[in-house]
């Protein structure tokens, strides 16, 4: 499928707007936000003023554009000097609100989605627990219906934007064991019994706050149930593809940014009387970095285009994520190596990308989980051909 839809005049204009926003509002401040461990809420409001938080959200919920527009905005933030960590914090609404929008519940949309894409609120998604990682069907946080409320008890961990969130779209157990007992509840963070028990320290994504949350007899209005009881697992599974593709796009953009920075460094860094770019060993390493970036980008964009068109590309999504992550692993590692000692310094941008990209093969489904999805398809097709 042609990927020319990524370079329409409207999307070129979108890139130019995001580039200007990133260079003005993000690049001068990102080092300070890394030290602070969080983004200021003001950045959400500024992004909202440009309509960046509306991208990919259905028009009926106050949004505009489509997921490709949203992916382009994330890509350009990184290409212009931002980072995947910054995108994860600024764009957390992309995992916190889609389930609410898809439910069609106008009350919840008006209460949570519209203020969030207007930059007035911050939302988080609460799924992972201290005892459960990728096994969503095994979550233990319990919500018991009592009259017109649910009473929630449990804990969540690794929650992006959890320390700043105004609400958490939370996976809870309302029924029996297994995935059929899982539901989604929107929980206000100012509710009695809710607490941030820990702000977690991480290897990368330093400007993206990550929290451990506790729910101690938290009373949540029953009207905050997203969709019918027992459908939470299915709702979460339906949104994983967009999250995985977003990470794939971010991985490719990170790799491209590191390639650009390294090519510039190789031209300007002079050793023994000549620039690094004149040395064959460096030229060939840059060539391989470029090859992997171009191949990953072409495949990721093809899969995104097919997914956006409604094709069944579950296996290809897993392939795209791993292809992009593996390319990013290679390129960021080479970028640090070619930068030498400077690549090891915190002031170097490639150092930040090297740390940040490591989570891309973990979040949204690990490399191993993606390979299991791929393996099931490959094995099933092989059995059918025998």
C-alpha positions in Angstrom: 0.0 0.0 0.0 1.3 3.5 -0.9 2.4 5.5 2.1 2.1 8.9 0.3 -0.7 9.7 2.7 2.1 10.5 5.2 3.2 13.4 3.0 0.1 15.2 2.0 0.2 19.0 2.1 -1.9 19.0 5.2 0.4 16.7 7.0 3.5 18.6 5.9 1.9 21.6 7.4 1.2 19.6 10.6 4.8 18.6 10.8 5.9 22.2 10.4 3.6 23.3 13.2 4.8 20.5 15.5 8.4 21.3 14.6 8.0 24.9 15.6 6.2 23.9 18.8 8.9 21.4 19.8 11.8 23.8 19.1 10.1 26.6 21.1 8.4 24.9 24.0 10.2 21.6 24.4 13.9 21.6 23.4 14.9 24.5 25.7 13.2 22.9 28.7 13.5 19.1 28.3 16.7 18.8 30.3 15.1 20.6 33.3 12.0 18.4 33.0 14.3 15.3 33.0 15.7 16.5 36.3 12.3 17.3 37.7 11.0 13.9 36.7 7.7 15.3 35.2 6.2 17.6 32.6 4.4 20.8 33.7 0.7 20.8 33.1 1.1 24.0 31.2 2.7 22.0 28.4 -0.5 20.1 28.0 -2.5 23.3 27.7 -0.1 24.7 25.1 -0.3 21.5 23.1 -4.1 21.6 23.3 -4.2 25.2 22.0 -2.6 23.9 18.8 -5.0 21.0 18.6 -2.3 18.4 19.1 -4.2 16.5 21.9 -7.3 16.2 19.7 -5.5 14.2 16.9 -6.8 10.7 16.5 -9.8 11.3 18.8 -13.3 10.9 17.2 -15.0 14.1 16.2 -18.0 13.1 18.2 -15.8 13.3 21.3 -14.3 16.7 20.3 -11.3 15.4 18.4 -10.1 15.8 14.8 -7.8 14.1 12.3 -7.0 10.4 12.5 -4.4 8.1 14.0 -1.9 8.8 11.2 -2.1 12.5 12.1 -1.5 11.5 15.8 1.5 9.3 14.9 3.0 12.1 12.7 2.8 14.5 15.7 4.6 12.0 17.9 7.2 11.3 15.2 7.9 15.0 14.6 8.3 15.8 18.3 11.1 13.3 18.4 12.7 14.3 15.1 12.7 18.0 16.2 14.5 17.3 19.5 11.9 15.9 21.9 11.9 12.2 23.0 9.7 9.2 23.3 9.6 9.8 27.1 8.2 13.2 26.6 5.6 11.9 24.1 4.6 9.2 26.6 3.8 11.9 29.2 2.3 14.5 27.0 0.2 12.0 25.1 -0.9 9.8 27.9 -4.5 10.6 27.0 -4.0 8.3 24.0 -4.1 5.3 26.3 -6.4 6.8 29.0 -9.4 7.9 26.9 -9.9 5.7 23.9 -11.9 3.2 25.8 -14.2 5.9 27.1 -14.6 7.3 23.6 -15.4 3.9 22.1 -18.0 3.3 24.8 -20.1 6.2 23.4 -21.0 7.2 27.0 -21.6 10.9 26.5 -21.6 11.6 30.3 -18.1 10.1 30.7 -16.9 11.7 27.4 -18.0 15.2 28.6 -16.6 14.7 32.1 -13.2 13.2 31.2 -12.4 13.2 27.5 -13.2 16.7 26.4 -11.4 18.4 29.3 -8.4 16.2 28.7 -7.9 17.0 25.0 -8.5 20.6 26.0 -5.4 20.4 28.2 -7.4 20.9 31.4 -7.1 17.4 32.8 -4.5 14.6 32.7 -5.6 10.9 32.5 -3.7 7.7 33.1 -4.4 4.0 32.3 -4.1 1.7 35.3 -3.7 -2.0 34.3 -0.3 -3.4 35.5 -0.2 -4.6 39.1 2.8 -5.6 41.3 1.9 -9.3 40.9 0.7 -9.2 37.2 2.5 -7.8 34.2 1.3 -8.9 30.7 -1.3 -11.2 32.1 -4.2 -8.8 32.1 -6.7 -11.6 32.8 -5.0 -12.2 36.2 -5.5 -8.7 37.7 -6.5 -8.7 41.4 -7.7 -5.2 42.1 -11.3 -5.7 43.2 -14.3 -3.6 42.7 -17.5 -4.6 44.6 -20.8 -3.1 43.6 -22.5 -1.5 46.7 -25.7 0.4 45.7 -24.8 3.1 43.2 -21.1 2.8 43.8 -18.2 0.4 43.4 -15.8 0.0 46.3 -12.2 -0.5 44.9 -9.3 -2.1 46.7 -5.9 -3.0 45.2 -2.8 -1.6 43.7 -1.3 -0.6 40.3 2.3 -0.1 39.3 4.3 1.3 36.3 1.5 3.9 35.7 2.5 6.6 33.2 1.6 10.1 34.4 0.3 8.5 37.6 1.6 11.2 39.9 0.0 14.0 37.9 -3.2 12.3 36.7 -6.7 13.7 37.5 -8.3 10.4 36.7 -7.2 6.8 36.1 -9.0 4.5 33.7 -8.6 1.4 35.8 -8.8 -2.3 35.1 -10.7 -3.9 38.0 -12.1 -7.3 38.8 -15.9 -7.1 39.2 -16.5 -10.8 38.5 -14.9 -14.2 38.8 -11.4 -15.3 37.8 -10.1 -14.9 34.3 -10.5 -12.3 31.7 -14.3 -12.4 31.8 -14.3 -10.9 35.3 -12.4 -7.8 34.3 -14.1 -4.4 33.9 -13.0 -0.8 33.4 -13.7 2.0 35.9 -12.8 5.7 35.7 -11.4 6.7 39.1 -10.9 10.3 40.2 -7.5 10.7 41.9 -9.0 13.1 44.5 -11.2 10.3 45.8 -10.8 9.4 49.5 -8.7 6.2 49.7 -6.8 6.8 46.5 -3.1 7.5 46.9 0.2 7.6 45.0 2.3 5.3 47.1 5.5 5.8 45.2 7.0 7.9 42.3 9.1 5.3 40.6 12.7 5.9 39.5 13.5 4.6 36.0 16.4 4.0 33.7 14.9 6.3 31.0 11.8 8.3 30.2 12.9 10.5 33.1 10.6 13.4 32.2 7.7 11.0 32.2 6.5 10.4 35.7 5.6 6.9 36.6 3.8 5.8 39.8 2.6 3.1 42.0 -1.0 3.6 43.0 -3.1 2.3 45.9 -6.9 1.9 46.3 -8.1 1.5 49.8 -11.9 1.3 49.9 -12.2 3.9 47.1 -15.9 4.6 46.4 -16.5 5.1 42.6 -19.8 6.1 41.1 -21.3 3.2 39.2 -21.9 5.6 36.3 -18.1 5.6 35.9 -18.2 2.0 34.6 -16.8 2.0 31.0 -19.0 -0.3 28.9 -20.8 -3.3 30.4 -19.3 -5.2 33.3 -17.0 -8.0 32.2 -15.9 -6.4 29.0 -12.7 -4.7 30.3 -10.3 -7.3 29.0 -11.8 -7.1 25.4 -11.7 -3.3 25.5 -8.1 -3.3 26.5 -7.1 -5.8 23.8 -8.8 -3.8 21.1 -6.6 -0.8 22.0 -3.3 -2.6 22.2 -2.7 -2.4 18.4 -2.8 1.4 18.4 -0.4 1.5 21.4 2.0 -0.9 19.8 2.0 0.9 16.5 2.6 4.2 18.3 5.7 2.7 20.0 6.9 1.4 16.6 6.5 4.9 15.1 8.4 6.4 18.1 11.2 3.7 17.7 11.7 4.6 14.1 11.7 8.3 14.8 14.2 7.9 17.7 16.4 5.9 15.3 16.2 8.5 12.6 17.0 11.3 15.1 20.0 9.4 16.4 21.2 8.8 12.8 20.8 12.5 12.0 22.7 13.5 15.1 25.5 11.0 14.5 26.0 12.0 10.8 26.3 15.6 11.9 28.8 14.6 14.7 30.8 12.5 12.2 31.2 15.4 9.8 32.2 17.8 12.6 34.3 15.6 14.9 37.9 15.7 13.7 40.5 13.2 14.9 44.0 12.7 13.7 43.5 15.5 11.2 40.3 14.4 9.5 36.6 14.1 10.2 35.2 10.8 11.4 33.0 10.8 8.3 36.1 10.3 6.1 36.9 7.0 7.8 35.5 3.9 6.0 34.7 2.1 9.2 32.5 5.0 10.4 30.9 5.5 6.9 29.9 1.8 6.7 28.4 1.9 10.2 26.4 5.0 9.3 25.3 3.3 6.1 24.0 0.3 8.1 22.3 2.6 10.6 20.6 4.3 7.6 19.6 1.0 6.0 17.9 -0.2 9.2 16.1 3.0 9.7 14.7 3.2 6.2 13.6 -0.5 6.2 11.9 -0.2 9.5 10.1 3.0 8.6 8.8 1.6 5.3 7.4 -1.5 7.0 5.9 0.4 9.9 4.2 2.9 7.7 2.8 0.2 5.5 1.3 -1.6 8.5 0.0 1.6 10.0 -1.7 2.5 6.7 -3.3 -1.0 6.4 -4.4 -0.9 10.1 -5.9 2.5 9.6 -7.8 1.2 6.6 -9.4 -1.5 8.8 -7.4 -4.5 7.6 -6.8 -7.4 10.0 -3.0 -6.9 10.7 -2.6 -8.2 14.2 0.4 -10.3 13.3 1.9 -7.5 11.2 1.5 -5.1 14.1 3.6 -7.3 16.3 6.2 -7.7 13.4 6.2 -3.9 12.9 6.8 -3.2 16.6 9.7 -5.7 16.9 11.2 -4.6 13.5 11.2 -0.9 14.7 12.5 -1.8 18.2 15.3 -3.9 16.9 16.4 -1.2 14.5 16.2 1.4 17.2 18.3 -0.8 19.6 21.0 -1.1 16.9 21.0 2.6 15.9 21.0 4.1 19.3 23.8 1.8 20.4 25.9 2.8 17.4 25.1 6.4 17.9 26.5 6.4 21.4 29.6 4.4 20.3 30.4 6.8 17.4 30.0 9.8 19.7 32.6 8.2 21.9 33.0 9.8 25.4 30.5 12.5 24.5 27.9 9.8 23.8 28.3 8.7 27.5 27.6 12.2 28.8 24.2 13.2 30.1 24.4 16.5 28.1 24.4 14.4 24.9 21.0 13.9 23.2 22.0 10.5 22.0 22.6 9.4 25.6 19.0 10.3 26.4 17.6 8.4 23.4 19.8 5.4 24.3 18.2 5.2 27.8 14.7 6.0 26.6 14.4 3.5 23.8 15.1 0.5 26.1 11.5 0.6 27.3 10.0 0.4 23.8 10.7 -3.3 23.7 8.9 -3.8 27.0 5.9 -1.4 27.0 2.8 -2.3 25.1 3.8 -5.9 24.9 7.4 -7.2 25.2 9.5 -8.3 22.3 8.8 -11.9 23.5 5.1 -11.4 23.5 5.2 -9.9 20.0 7.2 -13.0 18.8 4.6 -15.3 20.4 1.9 -13.5 18.4 4.0 -13.9 15.3 4.8 -17.5 16.0 1.2 -18.5 16.5 0.4 -17.2 13.0 3.4 -18.7 11.4 2.9 -22.1 13.1 -0.9 -22.1 12.3 -0.3 -21.3 8.6 2.5 -24.0 8.5 0.1 -26.6 10.0 -2.6 -25.7 7.5 -0.2 -26.1 4.6 0.9 -29.7 5.5 
